[in-house]
Amino acid sequence: MSSNIRSVRGFSDTLPPITATWQALEARLRRILDVYGYQEIRLPQVEKTELFSRSIGEVTDIVEKEMYTFEDRNGDSLTLRPEGTAGCVRACLEHGLLHNQQPRLWYAGAMFRHERPQKGRLRQFHQIGAEVFGLTGPDIDAEMILMTARMLAAIGLDDVELQINSLGTPAARQAYREALVAHLSGYSEQLDADSQRRLQTNPLRILDSKIPETQALLNDAPTLDEYLDQESRDHFAELRRRLDAVGQAYVVNPRLVRGLDYYGRTVFEWVTHRLGAQGTVCAGGRYDGVVEQLGGRPTPAIGFAMGLERLVALIEDNEGLVNTPQADVYLVLLGDAAELEGLRLAEKLRSDLPELRLLMHCGGGSFKSQFKRADRSGARLALVLADQELADGTVGLKDLREGGEQQAHPVDAVVHVLARQLGLTTHSED
């Protein structure tokens, strides 16, 4: 006997009722993106591998170890997208969206990285992200950070910390890189294995190590702000001035570097201490060189992404965004004639009350068993049709939450009775 097929490790199902939390979360985030003037772009989940090696950086952990890459039947190297920015830039170049325009775009969907699954980190995970092109100043940096603050507040997260830093220009980062390597080379044998490898390939990522012993070796290391160019210093100072002006709290974290090579100048993260090592729930920054790296004209750009699984985990810890029952009304039916009349009634109610969530009982059964299912559905009200109601031209109405006696209402009055009790708008009132 064959065993049951299970989901792939790191690829999880999302089941009711948690899907209601996802829907509420996505709706609130999309609403804020909309009111800030961002437009949705929908991107493919598979891209040419070269897109990511050229944009993210060939010596990053993502490209070296974490991408799902394969050859198709034509021998082309393709990759499941590990992040959304590169694909968004590719789409803008391919479709001419950057020509004399300053687009503000957002996207949402699944991303893929072959990492060790743990809380807040899956191999298929979901992000909602946004990108802005063509604006050079700290004004858009500040507005984007404030927009992410509003998004987190809208879902009830008030215990996350904003961390900011400036990575400066590529020349400034190169000078700092050399100084950091010179400092850490004397301690190379004391570094953890990943940091030893990064020392020669991507030393700035050592700053983000979660290993306490490695962090201790960084206490006396040079910091990036010592090597910033003056223009980047001015840009960062103006960003801070704008955040201060609106009272947005933040922490300057000189070790905040982000894990992708394309970032420069402003970088930011929203961090929580409730998810262990996977504490970043939103991250972003400037990537002014990526458009040119991918064949376009030099174009300033800034963006961010939020990890939806991590946000859902925090929301659930806060007792959720919503407590959504399966239905508002459960239609209890007893007998063949009632089932036919009930089907007609259900469709009429759905037409006349477009917002009504109506669950019609199917599969037969006694009154007792049907009312048990009605109660488990979370519905507030039960409508009842049986021989007596059919003979009287009425429908029974019972409040499943407050209790009390079942009431009889004329069939023609049910639409208005439900609209009044549930606060719904009838089709004729639209």
Contacts in CASP RR format, 6 or more apart in sequence:
PFRMAT RR
TARGET T0000
AUTHOR 0000-0000-0000
METHOD contacts of the structure
MODEL  1
MSSNIRSVRGFSDTLPPITATWQALEARLRRILDVYGYQEIRLPQVEKTE
LFSRSIGEVTDIVEKEMYTFEDRNGDSLTLRPEGTAGCVRACLEHGLLHN
QQPRLWYAGAMFRHERPQKGRLRQFHQIGAEVFGLTGPDIDAEMILMTAR
MLAAIGLDDVELQINSLGTPAARQAYREALVAHLSGYSEQLDADSQRRLQ
TNPLRILDSKIPETQALLNDAPTLDEYLDQESRDHFAELRRRLDAVGQAY
VVNPRLVRGLDYYGRTVFEWVTHRLGAQGTVCAGGRYDGVVEQLGGRPTP
AIGFAMGLERLVALIEDNEGLVNTPQADVYLVLLGDAAELEGLRLAEKLR
SDLPELRLLMHCGGGSFKSQFKRADRSGARLALVLADQELADGTVGLKDL
REGGEQQAHPVDAVVHVLARQLGLTTHSED
7 13 0 8 1.000
8 123 0 8 1.000
9 117 0 8 1.000
9 123 0 8 1.000
10 117 0 8 1.000
10 122 0 8 1.000
10 123 0 8 1.000
10 124 0 8 1.000
11 122 0 8 1.000
11 123 0 8 1.000
11 124 0 8 1.000
12 122 0 8 1.000
12 124 0 8 1.000
14 22 0 8 1.000
16 326 0 8 1.000
17 324 0 8 1.000
17 326 0 8 1.000
18 312 0 8 1.000
18 316 0 8 1.000
20 322 0 8 1.000
20 324 0 8 1.000
21 312 0 8 1.000
21 315 0 8 1.000
21 316 0 8 1.000
21 320 0 8 1.000
21 321 0 8 1.000
21 322 0 8 1.000
22 308 0 8 1.000
22 312 0 8 1.000
24 321 0 8 1.000
24 322 0 8 1.000
24 324 0 8 1.000
25 155 0 8 1.000
25 308 0 8 1.000
25 311 0 8 1.000
25 312 0 8 1.000
25 315 0 8 1.000
25 321 0 8 1.000
26 108 0 8 1.000
26 128 0 8 1.000
26 308 0 8 1.000
28 151 0 8 1.000
28 154 0 8 1.000
28 155 0 8 1.000
28 321 0 8 1.000
29 128 0 8 1.000
29 151 0 8 1.000
29 154 0 8 1.000
29 155 0 8 1.000
29 306 0 8 1.000
30 40 0 8 1.000
30 106 0 8 1.000
30 108 0 8 1.000
30 128 0 8 1.000
31 154 0 8 1.000
32 147 0 8 1.000
32 150 0 8 1.000
32 151 0 8 1.000
32 154 0 8 1.000
33 40 0 8 1.000
33 106 0 8 1.000
33 128 0 8 1.000
33 130 0 8 1.000
33 147 0 8 1.000
33 151 0 8 1.000
36 104 0 8 1.000
36 143 0 8 1.000
36 147 0 8 1.000
37 104 0 8 1.000
38 104 0 8 1.000
38 105 0 8 1.000
38 106 0 8 1.000
38 130 0 8 1.000
39 103 0 8 1.000
39 104 0 8 1.000
39 105 0 8 1.000
39 106 0 8 1.000
40 105 0 8 1.000
40 106 0 8 1.000
40 107 0 8 1.000
40 108 0 8 1.000
41 88 0 8 1.000
41 91 0 8 1.000
41 105 0 8 1.000
41 106 0 8 1.000
41 107 0 8 1.000
42 107 0 8 1.000
43 81 0 8 1.000
43 84 0 8 1.000
43 87 0 8 1.000
43 88 0 8 1.000
43 91 0 8 1.000
43 107 0 8 1.000
44 81 0 8 1.000
45 80 0 8 1.000
45 81 0 8 1.000
45 109 0 8 1.000
45 110 0 8 1.000
45 112 0 8 1.000
46 78 0 8 1.000
46 79 0 8 1.000
46 80 0 8 1.000
46 81 0 8 1.000
47 78 0 8 1.000
47 79 0 8 1.000
47 81 0 8 1.000
47 86 0 8 1.000
47 87 0 8 1.000
47 90 0 8 1.000
48 76 0 8 1.000
48 77 0 8 1.000
48 78 0 8 1.000
48 79 0 8 1.000
49 67 0 8 1.000
49 69 0 8 1.000
49 77 0 8 1.000
49 78 0 8 1.000
49 79 0 8 1.000
50 77 0 8 1.000
51 79 0 8 1.000
51 86 0 8 1.000
51 87 0 8 1.000
51 90 0 8 1.000
51 294 0 8 1.000
52 62 0 8 1.000
52 63 0 8 1.000
52 67 0 8 1.000
52 79 0 8 1.000
52 81 0 8 1.000
52 82 0 8 1.000
52 83 0 8 1.000
52 86 0 8 1.000
53 63 0 8 1.000
54 293 0 8 1.000
54 294 0 8 1.000
55 85 0 8 1.000
55 86 0 8 1.000
55 89 0 8 1.000
55 262 0 8 1.000
55 290 0 8 1.000
55 293 0 8 1.000
55 294 0 8 1.000
56 62 0 8 1.000
56 63 0 8 1.000
56 82 0 8 1.000
56 83 0 8 1.000
56 86 0 8 1.000
56 260 0 8 1.000
56 261 0 8 1.000
56 262 0 8 1.000
57 63 0 8 1.000
57 260 0 8 1.000
57 261 0 8 1.000
57 262 0 8 1.000
58 64 0 8 1.000
59 201 0 8 1.000
59 202 0 8 1.000
59 261 0 8 1.000
60 202 0 8 1.000
60 205 0 8 1.000
60 259 0 8 1.000
60 260 0 8 1.000
60 261 0 8 1.000
61 202 0 8 1.000
61 205 0 8 1.000
61 259 0 8 1.000
62 82 0 8 1.000
62 83 0 8 1.000
62 113 0 8 1.000
62 259 0 8 1.000
62 260 0 8 1.000
64 201 0 8 1.000
65 114 0 8 1.000
66 82 0 8 1.000
66 113 0 8 1.000
66 114 0 8 1.000
66 115 0 8 1.000
67 79 0 8 1.000
67 80 0 8 1.000
67 82 0 8 1.000
67 112 0 8 1.000
67 113 0 8 1.000
67 114 0 8 1.000
68 79 0 8 1.000
68 80 0 8 1.000
68 82 0 8 1.000
68 112 0 8 1.000
68 113 0 8 1.000
68 114 0 8 1.000
69 77 0 8 1.000
69 78 0 8 1.000
69 79 0 8 1.000
69 80 0 8 1.000
70 77 0 8 1.000
70 78 0 8 1.000
70 79 0 8 1.000
71 77 0 8 1.000
71 78 0 8 1.000
72 78 0 8 1.000
80 112 0 8 1.000
81 87 0 8 1.000
81 111 0 8 1.000
81 112 0 8 1.000
82 111 0 8 1.000
82 112 0 8 1.000
82 113 0 8 1.000
83 111 0 8 1.000
83 127 0 8 1.000
83 260 0 8 1.000
83 305 0 8 1.000
84 107 0 8 1.000
84 111 0 8 1.000
84 127 0 8 1.000
84 129 0 8 1.000
84 305 0 8 1.000
85 131 0 8 1.000
85 262 0 8 1.000
85 287 0 8 1.000
85 290 0 8 1.000
85 303 0 8 1.000
85 305 0 8 1.000
86 290 0 8 1.000
86 294 0 8 1.000
88 105 0 8 1.000
88 107 0 8 1.000
88 131 0 8 1.000
89 131 0 8 1.000
89 290 0 8 1.000
89 291 0 8 1.000
89 294 0 8 1.000
89 301 0 8 1.000
90 294 0 8 1.000
91 97 0 8 1.000
92 98 0 8 1.000
92 103 0 8 1.000
92 105 0 8 1.000
92 133 0 8 1.000
92 291 0 8 1.000
93 291 0 8 1.000
93 294 0 8 1.000
93 295 0 8 1.000
93 296 0 8 1.000
97 103 0 8 1.000
97 105 0 8 1.000
97 133 0 8 1.000
98 133 0 8 1.000
98 134 0 8 1.000
98 291 0 8 1.000
98 296 0 8 1.000
98 297 0 8 1.000
98 299 0 8 1.000
101 133 0 8 1.000
102 132 0 8 1.000
102 133 0 8 1.000
102 134 0 8 1.000
102 135 0 8 1.000
103 131 0 8 1.000
103 132 0 8 1.000
103 133 0 8 1.000
104 130 0 8 1.000
104 131 0 8 1.000
104 132 0 8 1.000
105 130 0 8 1.000
105 131 0 8 1.000
105 132 0 8 1.000
106 128 0 8 1.000
106 129 0 8 1.000
106 130 0 8 1.000
106 131 0 8 1.000
107 128 0 8 1.000
107 129 0 8 1.000
107 130 0 8 1.000
108 126 0 8 1.000
108 127 0 8 1.000
108 128 0 8 1.000
108 129 0 8 1.000
108 308 0 8 1.000
109 126 0 8 1.000
109 127 0 8 1.000
109 128 0 8 1.000
110 124 0 8 1.000
110 125 0 8 1.000
110 126 0 8 1.000
111 124 0 8 1.000
111 125 0 8 1.000
111 126 0 8 1.000
111 127 0 8 1.000
112 123 0 8 1.000
112 124 0 8 1.000
112 125 0 8 1.000
113 123 0 8 1.000
113 125 0 8 1.000
114 123 0 8 1.000
115 121 0 8 1.000
115 123 0 8 1.000
117 123 0 8 1.000
118 277 0 8 1.000
118 278 0 8 1.000
119 275 0 8 1.000
119 276 0 8 1.000
119 278 0 8 1.000
119 313 0 8 1.000
120 275 0 8 1.000
120 278 0 8 1.000
120 309 0 8 1.000
120 310 0 8 1.000
120 313 0 8 1.000
121 278 0 8 1.000
122 309 0 8 1.000
125 307 0 8 1.000
125 308 0 8 1.000
125 309 0 8 1.000
126 307 0 8 1.000
126 308 0 8 1.000
126 309 0 8 1.000
127 305 0 8 1.000
127 306 0 8 1.000
127 307 0 8 1.000
127 308 0 8 1.000
128 305 0 8 1.000
128 306 0 8 1.000
128 307 0 8 1.000
128 308 0 8 1.000
129 303 0 8 1.000
129 304 0 8 1.000
129 305 0 8 1.000
129 306 0 8 1.000
130 144 0 8 1.000
130 147 0 8 1.000
130 303 0 8 1.000
130 304 0 8 1.000
131 301 0 8 1.000
131 302 0 8 1.000
131 303 0 8 1.000
132 140 0 8 1.000
132 144 0 8 1.000
132 301 0 8 1.000
132 302 0 8 1.000
132 303 0 8 1.000
133 291 0 8 1.000
133 299 0 8 1.000
133 300 0 8 1.000
133 301 0 8 1.000
134 299 0 8 1.000
134 300 0 8 1.000
134 301 0 8 1.000
135 300 0 8 1.000
135 302 0 8 1.000
136 288 0 8 1.000
136 300 0 8 1.000
137 235 0 8 1.000
137 238 0 8 1.000
137 300 0 8 1.000
138 235 0 8 1.000
138 236 0 8 1.000
138 238 0 8 1.000
138 239 0 8 1.000
138 242 0 8 1.000
138 266 0 8 1.000
139 242 0 8 1.000
140 302 0 8 1.000
141 235 0 8 1.000
141 239 0 8 1.000
141 266 0 8 1.000
141 285 0 8 1.000
141 286 0 8 1.000
141 302 0 8 1.000
142 239 0 8 1.000
142 242 0 8 1.000
142 243 0 8 1.000
144 302 0 8 1.000
144 303 0 8 1.000
144 304 0 8 1.000
145 162 0 8 1.000
145 164 0 8 1.000
145 243 0 8 1.000
145 248 0 8 1.000
145 268 0 8 1.000
146 243 0 8 1.000
146 246 0 8 1.000
146 248 0 8 1.000
148 268 0 8 1.000
148 270 0 8 1.000
148 282 0 8 1.000
148 304 0 8 1.000
148 306 0 8 1.000
149 162 0 8 1.000
149 248 0 8 1.000
149 270 0 8 1.000
151 282 0 8 1.000
151 306 0 8 1.000
152 158 0 8 1.000
152 160 0 8 1.000
152 270 0 8 1.000
152 281 0 8 1.000
152 282 0 8 1.000
155 311 0 8 1.000
155 315 0 8 1.000
155 321 0 8 1.000
156 315 0 8 1.000
156 318 0 8 1.000
156 321 0 8 1.000
157 272 0 8 1.000
157 281 0 8 1.000
157 311 0 8 1.000
157 314 0 8 1.000
157 315 0 8 1.000
157 318 0 8 1.000
159 272 0 8 1.000
159 274 0 8 1.000
160 270 0 8 1.000
160 271 0 8 1.000
160 272 0 8 1.000
160 281 0 8 1.000
160 282 0 8 1.000
161 249 0 8 1.000
161 251 0 8 1.000
161 270 0 8 1.000
161 271 0 8 1.000
161 272 0 8 1.000
162 248 0 8 1.000
162 249 0 8 1.000
162 250 0 8 1.000
162 251 0 8 1.000
162 268 0 8 1.000
162 269 0 8 1.000
162 270 0 8 1.000
163 250 0 8 1.000
163 251 0 8 1.000
163 252 0 8 1.000
163 253 0 8 1.000
163 256 0 8 1.000
163 268 0 8 1.000
163 269 0 8 1.000
163 270 0 8 1.000
163 271 0 8 1.000
164 239 0 8 1.000
164 240 0 8 1.000
164 243 0 8 1.000
164 250 0 8 1.000
164 251 0 8 1.000
164 252 0 8 1.000
164 253 0 8 1.000
164 256 0 8 1.000
164 266 0 8 1.000
164 267 0 8 1.000
164 268 0 8 1.000
165 224 0 8 1.000
165 252 0 8 1.000
165 253 0 8 1.000
165 254 0 8 1.000
165 255 0 8 1.000
165 256 0 8 1.000
165 257 0 8 1.000
165 266 0 8 1.000
165 267 0 8 1.000
165 268 0 8 1.000
166 224 0 8 1.000
166 225 0 8 1.000
166 228 0 8 1.000
166 232 0 8 1.000
166 233 0 8 1.000
166 235 0 8 1.000
166 236 0 8 1.000
166 264 0 8 1.000
166 265 0 8 1.000
166 266 0 8 1.000
166 267 0 8 1.000
167 173 0 8 1.000
167 224 0 8 1.000
167 232 0 8 1.000
167 257 0 8 1.000
167 258 0 8 1.000
167 263 0 8 1.000
167 264 0 8 1.000
167 265 0 8 1.000
167 267 0 8 1.000
168 224 0 8 1.000
168 228 0 8 1.000
168 229 0 8 1.000
168 232 0 8 1.000
168 264 0 8 1.000
168 265 0 8 1.000
169 229 0 8 1.000
169 231 0 8 1.000
169 232 0 8 1.000
169 264 0 8 1.000
169 265 0 8 1.000
170 264 0 8 1.000
171 229 0 8 1.000
172 224 0 8 1.000
172 227 0 8 1.000
172 228 0 8 1.000
172 229 0 8 1.000
172 232 0 8 1.000
173 204 0 8 1.000
173 224 0 8 1.000
173 227 0 8 1.000
173 264 0 8 1.000
175 227 0 8 1.000
176 204 0 8 1.000
176 222 0 8 1.000
176 224 0 8 1.000
176 226 0 8 1.000
176 227 0 8 1.000
177 203 0 8 1.000
177 204 0 8 1.000
179 222 0 8 1.000
179 227 0 8 1.000
180 203 0 8 1.000
180 204 0 8 1.000
180 206 0 8 1.000
180 207 0 8 1.000
180 221 0 8 1.000
180 222 0 8 1.000
181 199 0 8 1.000
181 203 0 8 1.000
183 220 0 8 1.000
183 221 0 8 1.000
183 222 0 8 1.000
184 191 0 8 1.000
184 195 0 8 1.000
184 199 0 8 1.000
184 203 0 8 1.000
184 206 0 8 1.000
184 217 0 8 1.000
184 221 0 8 1.000
185 199 0 8 1.000
187 217 0 8 1.000
188 196 0 8 1.000
188 199 0 8 1.000
190 213 0 8 1.000
190 217 0 8 1.000
191 199 0 8 1.000
191 206 0 8 1.000
191 214 0 8 1.000
191 217 0 8 1.000
192 209 0 8 1.000
192 211 0 8 1.000
192 213 0 8 1.000
192 214 0 8 1.000
194 209 0 8 1.000
195 206 0 8 1.000
195 209 0 8 1.000
195 211 0 8 1.000
195 214 0 8 1.000
198 205 0 8 1.000
198 206 0 8 1.000
199 206 0 8 1.000
202 261 0 8 1.000
204 224 0 8 1.000
204 257 0 8 1.000
205 257 0 8 1.000
205 259 0 8 1.000
206 214 0 8 1.000
206 218 0 8 1.000
207 218 0 8 1.000
207 255 0 8 1.000
207 256 0 8 1.000
207 257 0 8 1.000
208 255 0 8 1.000
208 256 0 8 1.000
208 257 0 8 1.000
208 259 0 8 1.000
209 215 0 8 1.000
210 277 0 8 1.000
218 255 0 8 1.000
223 254 0 8 1.000
223 255 0 8 1.000
224 254 0 8 1.000
224 257 0 8 1.000
225 254 0 8 1.000
228 236 0 8 1.000
232 265 0 8 1.000
235 265 0 8 1.000
235 266 0 8 1.000
236 265 0 8 1.000
236 266 0 8 1.000
239 266 0 8 1.000
240 250 0 8 1.000
240 252 0 8 1.000
243 250 0 8 1.000
253 269 0 8 1.000
256 267 0 8 1.000
256 268 0 8 1.000
256 269 0 8 1.000
257 263 0 8 1.000
257 267 0 8 1.000
258 267 0 8 1.000
258 269 0 8 1.000
258 283 0 8 1.000
258 284 0 8 1.000
258 285 0 8 1.000
260 287 0 8 1.000
262 287 0 8 1.000
262 289 0 8 1.000
262 290 0 8 1.000
262 293 0 8 1.000
263 284 0 8 1.000
263 285 0 8 1.000
263 286 0 8 1.000
263 287 0 8 1.000
264 285 0 8 1.000
264 286 0 8 1.000
264 287 0 8 1.000
264 288 0 8 1.000
265 285 0 8 1.000
265 286 0 8 1.000
265 288 0 8 1.000
266 285 0 8 1.000
266 286 0 8 1.000
266 302 0 8 1.000
267 283 0 8 1.000
267 284 0 8 1.000
267 285 0 8 1.000
267 286 0 8 1.000
268 283 0 8 1.000
268 284 0 8 1.000
268 285 0 8 1.000
268 304 0 8 1.000
269 280 0 8 1.000
269 282 0 8 1.000
269 283 0 8 1.000
269 284 0 8 1.000
270 280 0 8 1.000
270 281 0 8 1.000
270 282 0 8 1.000
270 283 0 8 1.000
271 279 0 8 1.000
271 280 0 8 1.000
271 281 0 8 1.000
272 279 0 8 1.000
272 281 0 8 1.000
272 314 0 8 1.000
273 279 0 8 1.000
274 314 0 8 1.000
274 317 0 8 1.000
275 281 0 8 1.000
275 310 0 8 1.000
275 313 0 8 1.000
275 314 0 8 1.000
278 310 0 8 1.000
279 310 0 8 1.000
280 310 0 8 1.000
281 306 0 8 1.000
281 307 0 8 1.000
281 310 0 8 1.000
281 311 0 8 1.000
281 314 0 8 1.000
282 304 0 8 1.000
282 305 0 8 1.000
282 306 0 8 1.000
282 307 0 8 1.000
283 304 0 8 1.000
283 305 0 8 1.000
284 302 0 8 1.000
284 303 0 8 1.000
284 304 0 8 1.000
284 305 0 8 1.000
285 302 0 8 1.000
285 303 0 8 1.000
285 304 0 8 1.000
286 300 0 8 1.000
286 301 0 8 1.000
286 302 0 8 1.000
286 303 0 8 1.000
287 301 0 8 1.000
287 302 0 8 1.000
287 303 0 8 1.000
288 298 0 8 1.000
288 299 0 8 1.000
288 300 0 8 1.000
288 301 0 8 1.000
289 298 0 8 1.000
289 299 0 8 1.000
289 301 0 8 1.000
290 301 0 8 1.000
291 297 0 8 1.000
291 298 0 8 1.000
291 299 0 8 1.000
291 301 0 8 1.000
292 298 0 8 1.000
292 299 0 8 1.000
315 321 0 8 1.000
325 357 0 8 1.000
325 377 0 8 1.000
325 378 0 8 1.000
325 379 0 8 1.000
325 380 0 8 1.000
326 357 0 8 1.000
326 359 0 8 1.000
326 377 0 8 1.000
326 378 0 8 1.000
326 379 0 8 1.000
327 357 0 8 1.000
327 358 0 8 1.000
327 359 0 8 1.000
327 377 0 8 1.000
327 378 0 8 1.000
327 379 0 8 1.000
328 356 0 8 1.000
328 357 0 8 1.000
328 358 0 8 1.000
328 379 0 8 1.000
328 380 0 8 1.000
328 381 0 8 1.000
328 422 0 8 1.000
329 349 0 8 1.000
329 356 0 8 1.000
329 357 0 8 1.000
329 358 0 8 1.000
329 359 0 8 1.000
329 379 0 8 1.000
329 380 0 8 1.000
329 381 0 8 1.000
329 382 0 8 1.000
329 383 0 8 1.000
329 418 0 8 1.000
329 422 0 8 1.000
330 358 0 8 1.000
330 359 0 8 1.000
330 360 0 8 1.000
330 361 0 8 1.000
330 373 0 8 1.000
330 374 0 8 1.000
330 377 0 8 1.000
330 379 0 8 1.000
330 381 0 8 1.000
330 382 0 8 1.000
330 383 0 8 1.000
330 400 0 8 1.000
331 342 0 8 1.000
331 345 0 8 1.000
331 346 0 8 1.000
331 358 0 8 1.000
331 359 0 8 1.000
331 360 0 8 1.000
331 361 0 8 1.000
331 382 0 8 1.000
331 383 0 8 1.000
331 385 0 8 1.000
332 361 0 8 1.000
332 367 0 8 1.000
332 370 0 8 1.000
332 371 0 8 1.000
332 374 0 8 1.000
332 382 0 8 1.000
332 383 0 8 1.000
332 384 0 8 1.000
332 385 0 8 1.000
333 339 0 8 1.000
333 342 0 8 1.000
333 360 0 8 1.000
333 361 0 8 1.000
333 364 0 8 1.000
333 370 0 8 1.000
333 385 0 8 1.000
333 386 0 8 1.000
334 365 0 8 1.000
334 366 0 8 1.000
334 367 0 8 1.000
334 370 0 8 1.000
334 384 0 8 1.000
334 385 0 8 1.000
334 386 0 8 1.000
334 387 0 8 1.000
335 386 0 8 1.000
335 387 0 8 1.000
337 387 0 8 1.000
337 390 0 8 1.000
338 385 0 8 1.000
338 386 0 8 1.000
338 387 0 8 1.000
338 389 0 8 1.000
338 390 0 8 1.000
339 364 0 8 1.000
341 385 0 8 1.000
341 390 0 8 1.000
342 360 0 8 1.000
342 385 0 8 1.000
343 360 0 8 1.000
345 383 0 8 1.000
345 385 0 8 1.000
345 395 0 8 1.000
345 411 0 8 1.000
345 414 0 8 1.000
346 358 0 8 1.000
346 360 0 8 1.000
348 415 0 8 1.000
349 356 0 8 1.000
349 358 0 8 1.000
349 414 0 8 1.000
349 415 0 8 1.000
349 418 0 8 1.000
350 356 0 8 1.000
350 358 0 8 1.000
351 427 0 8 1.000
352 415 0 8 1.000
352 426 0 8 1.000
352 427 0 8 1.000
352 428 0 8 1.000
353 415 0 8 1.000
353 418 0 8 1.000
353 419 0 8 1.000
353 424 0 8 1.000
353 425 0 8 1.000
353 426 0 8 1.000
353 427 0 8 1.000
354 425 0 8 1.000
354 427 0 8 1.000
354 430 0 8 1.000
355 424 0 8 1.000
355 425 0 8 1.000
356 418 0 8 1.000
356 422 0 8 1.000
356 424 0 8 1.000
359 377 0 8 1.000
359 379 0 8 1.000
361 370 0 8 1.000
361 373 0 8 1.000
361 374 0 8 1.000
364 370 0 8 1.000
367 386 0 8 1.000
371 382 0 8 1.000
374 382 0 8 1.000
374 400 0 8 1.000
375 400 0 8 1.000
378 400 0 8 1.000
379 400 0 8 1.000
380 399 0 8 1.000
380 400 0 8 1.000
380 401 0 8 1.000
380 422 0 8 1.000
381 397 0 8 1.000
381 398 0 8 1.000
381 399 0 8 1.000
381 400 0 8 1.000
381 418 0 8 1.000
381 421 0 8 1.000
381 422 0 8 1.000
382 397 0 8 1.000
382 398 0 8 1.000
382 400 0 8 1.000
383 395 0 8 1.000
383 396 0 8 1.000
383 397 0 8 1.000
383 414 0 8 1.000
384 395 0 8 1.000
384 396 0 8 1.000
384 397 0 8 1.000
384 398 0 8 1.000
384 406 0 8 1.000
385 395 0 8 1.000
385 396 0 8 1.000
389 395 0 8 1.000
389 396 0 8 1.000
389 408 0 8 1.000
392 408 0 8 1.000
393 410 0 8 1.000
393 411 0 8 1.000
394 408 0 8 1.000
394 409 0 8 1.000
394 410 0 8 1.000
394 411 0 8 1.000
395 408 0 8 1.000
395 409 0 8 1.000
395 410 0 8 1.000
395 411 0 8 1.000
395 414 0 8 1.000
396 406 0 8 1.000
396 407 0 8 1.000
396 408 0 8 1.000
396 409 0 8 1.000
397 406 0 8 1.000
397 407 0 8 1.000
397 408 0 8 1.000
397 409 0 8 1.000
397 414 0 8 1.000
397 417 0 8 1.000
398 404 0 8 1.000
398 406 0 8 1.000
398 407 0 8 1.000
409 417 0 8 1.000
415 426 0 8 1.000
416 426 0 8 1.000
418 424 0 8 1.000
419 425 0 8 1.000
419 426 0 8 1.000
END
